[in-house]
Amino acid sequence: MASTETTPVQDAGSVEAGLDALETTTTGRPPLRETLVNKVLPPIAAIAVVLVVWYILYPVVDDPTKLPSPGAVGSAFQDAWLRGELLGYIWTSVSRGLLGFAFALVIGTPLGLLVARVKFVRAAIGPILSGLQSLPSVAWVPPAVIWLGLNNSMMYAVILLGAVPSIANGLVSGVDQVPPLFLRAGRTMGATGAKGVWYVTLPASLPGYVAGLKQGWAFSWRSLMAAEIIAQFPDLGVGLGQLLENGRTASDMAMVFEAILLILFVGIAIDLLIFSPLERWVLRSRGLLVKS
């Protein structure tokens, strides 16, 4: 009769195989129906609810200067599209916002590392960064206009002052959450100085850093809208903020709603196209988000 006894090596192999099976996830594309139900249907339902409420409230208000009809807002979009101006409004603001955010990223990242790693610098400017982060972005528009004039440099300055503190503070928070064991292991393997920052500190602090980037973009976008609303000049072109102010000046609520919806659309699109995939990648690389 054959022996049914197993060796410790076989037991260990069985346990390892079982653990591997538990960690195995299905990486195939989900069915179309599941995608439609879980990702497409909810936002469509939310938009439908908003439109229904809008249609209900419009006759109650019965004042187009206070609440325009959905049809009037649709006509405003159509007119801007036929005049060839709609994409121009969006591009003027988006190009400024992304370029200003890129500058803020270049400045905020080394500043955050410096504050996180040098105690004297943290004690000196850490509270200032937190204070600047809580300061409304619109407060920087008047001094920026006085210092730099009505030009794109003023716009970028306002974006930087709004976004850099958030990016730096996000990185500081991420570095503070890096387990000391990672740093000691990195030093043991020779990752010291700039190598330690590049190969250990930055990768380990990515969750906090990405959160800071998302908040930094939100501050960039809000700062830019405030600057475009307050500071207007023909050479600056017409962005979404100026479109909103033009609607207010003309008491054209359809144009006001058009600008608000475009600002909202751009903010959602940037988050869905850039920051949400980046955040999912960071979480998945750490085993915190499992594909299903």
Disulfide bonds with the S-S distance in Angstrom:
none
